[in-house]
Amino acid sequence: MKRFLFSAAFFVTLLLIWEWAFRARLWSPVLLPAPEQVGNYLKSAAEDGTLWHATIITMRRLLIGYFVGMIGGLPLGLLTARWNLFRDTIGTMALGLQTLPSVCWVPLALLWFGQSEAAMLFVVVMGTLWSVVIATDTGVRNVPPIFRRAALTMGSKGLHMWLKVILPAALPFVVSGMKQGWAFAWRSLMAAEIFVTILTGFGLGQLLHYGRELSAMDQVIGIIVVIVVIGLLADKIFFSPIERFLHRRWGTSQA
């Protein structure tokens, strides 16, 4: 509760400084509008349904691409951790492709899939997949060897060893990879929505792009605020509770 109050006080202070700087005309209103203007845009966009519709479309694309990347990344990560052949091929490729900026996938997606939802999905999957592969591989390789030896002593082997011993022990690293993959998926989707225009639905990235085209800074700042808030909510509601549980479960939480 104290941390929440401290965070709330911090952001309220930032808003007050923003409002004071605007009234003091430290910058042109064209470059950064007043907080009231941003709030009025968000209110009007919410009332006419534009904001909610764009948010739903963006979240649908994000969740589908993210879970497809997760489903593909976990087994690939296990393969790279288990066999050197996959580590030297898929693992090396994952390390290289993870460093590739998300926007670089957009031209390839457009050439392969055109202006379609498939192009959006491809970019999000590529943003998620390699982070999950690397995190899973790292997690499995950092499982203490004594866990394996103890499990072998008690008769565990094969698939049982992987599902009941190695994968649970690697979960802290896997969850960290999931969190990083979520962040990369967000960035990838925003890049895709800004550059890929399709008629099946306009997401937050398209609203951000149209705000830039119209020089509507209140719209640009408002959509950025919405994107940041969604990212914070995803972390606080989903990832942080899982991380705290795993740290308590494995006795690595700080006092």
N, C-alpha and C positions, 0 to 999 in steps of 0.2 A: 504494500500500500504506500509506503514511504517513497519507494522508487517511482511509482506512478505519479504521486503528487509532485515529486521533484521534476519529472519529465514534463508534466503539464505546466508547471510554473516556468520552466525553461522556454517552452514554445510560446506561452503567453507573453513572456518578456521579448522574444523575437518579434512577435506581432506588434507589440507596442513600439519597439525600435523602428520597425518597418513603417508604421503609421507616422511616427514622429519625423523620420527622414523624408517621407513623402510630403508632409505638410511644410517641412523646412525647405522643400524643393532642392534637395541635394542631387537629384537626378531628374531627367525629363520623364513626365508621365507616360510618354510613348515607349520608353525603355522598360519601365517597371510601374505598373498601375498600383493604385491604392488597394489595401486589403478589402475595402468595401466593394470595389469594382470586381475583384476576383470572387468574392462571396456572392455578389449579385448574379454573376454569370453562372456559377454553380447552382444557385437557386433556380434560375430560369431554365437551365438545362435539365435539372431534375424535375421541374414541374411539367415541362413539355415532353418528358420521357426520353430525350436524346441521350442524356448521361447514363441512365439506367440501361437503355438498349445497347449502347456502345460497351458498357462495362460487362454486360452478360455475354456479348459476342466475343470480347477479348478473353474473358475468363474461360469460356468454352474452348476456344482455340488453345489457350495456355494449358488447361488441364489435360486435354486430349494429347497434345504433343508431349507434355511432361511425363504422363504415365506411359506413353509408348517408348519414350527415351529410357524410363526406369526399367520397363520390362525387357528392353534390349540390353541395357547397360549392366544389370546385375549378373546375368549368366556370362556375358563377355568378360566381366571383371573376374569372375570365378575361374574361367578358363585361363586367363592370363596369369593368375596366381598359381594355378595347378601345373601347367605345362610350360616349359621354357620356349617351346616353339611358338605358342600364342603370345608369350611375353615379348619375344623378339619381333613379332609381326604386328599383331593387333595392339599390344601395349605400346610399342614405339609409335605406331600411327596415332594412337589416342593422345600421347604426349604432344605430338606435333599439331594435331588438329585442335586440341584444346586452346592453344595459343592463338588460333586464327580468330580474328574479330568476327562477331556474329554477322555484321553487315556484309561480309565477304560471301556468305552463303546465298544472299538474295539474288545476285545475277545468275548464279547457277540454277537456283530454284525457278526463276522466271524462264530460263531457256528450256528447262526440262518439263515444267508443269504449266507454264503460262500464268496468266492472271487468274489464279484459282485458289481455292482453300487448300489444295494439296501443296501448293508452294508455301503457304503459311505453315502448314504442319511440318513440312520438311525442314524449314529453318529452325523451328522450335525443337524438333527432335535432335537436330545436329547440335543445338546449343546445350541440350541436356545430356545426351548420350555419353560423351567423352569424359565429362566430370564424374559421372557415376561409375564408369569403367575404372578410372584411375583410383577413385576412393575405395571401391570394392577390392581392387587388387592390393592397395596399400593396407587396408584393414586386415585382409587375410594373411598377408606377410608379416604383420605385426602381432599376430596371435602368439602368446607365449608358448614356446615349445613344450613346456610341462603340461599344458592342457592336452596336447595331442598324445603325449606319452601316458598320461593318466587315463585318457579315454581308451587307448589301445589296451592298457592293462585290464580295464573293466569290460573288454570285449567289443568295443565300438570299432566299426570299420566301414569303409565304402561310403555310401550315401548317408548312412546314419551319422557318421563322423562329421560330414559337411553340414548337414541340416541341424544337428543337435549340439554340436560343439564349436566348429570353426565359424560358421555364419553368425550365431549369437554372440560369440566373442568379438567378432569384427563389426558388430552393429554400430558402435560409436563412430567409427570411421565412415561406415556406410551412410549414416544419418547426416554426417558432415558433408558428404558428397551429394546427398539429396538436397541439402540446403543450398550448396553451391550451384547444383544443377538448376534449382528453382530460380536463382538469381540470373544465371546465364539464359534460362528459358525466357525470363521477362525481357532481358535485353534483346534477345533474338527476335521475339515477337514484335517488340516496338519497332525494330529496324524493318521487319517484314511489312508491318502495317503502314509504315510511313512510305515505303517505296512500292508496295504492291497494292493497287487499287482494284477492288473487285466489287461487283454489284450484289453479292450475297450478304453483305452486311458491313457497316462501318464501325470499327472498333475505336478504342481510345487513341491508338496511334494515328488513325486517319483524322480524328478530331484535332490532335496535336498538329498534324501536317496542315490542315485547313486553317487553323489559327495562325500559323506562320504565313501561309499564302495571303491571308486577309490582313496581316499585321495586327491581329487582335491579341494583344499581350495578355489581356484578362483571361482569354480562353487558353492560351498557352500555359500560363502559370497555373490556372485552375486544373487543367488536365494533369500537369506534373504533380500537383498536390494529391490528386486522386490516385495516381500511380504509386506515389510514395506511401500513402495511407494503406492501400491494398497490400503492398509489400510488408509493411510493419504488422498489419493484422495477421498475415499468413505466418510470419515468424512467431508472433506472440501466442497465437491460437494453436498452431500445429507443431512447428519445429521446436520451439523452446520447451514445451512440456515433455516432448519425447526425449530431448537431450537431458533434461533434469532427471527424468526417470532412469535413463540408462546410466548416468553418472552415479545415482544412488544405488542402482542395481549392482554395479561393478565396483562400488566403493571408491570412486575417483572424485566425488563431489568435494568442494572446498568447504571447510567449516565456516 
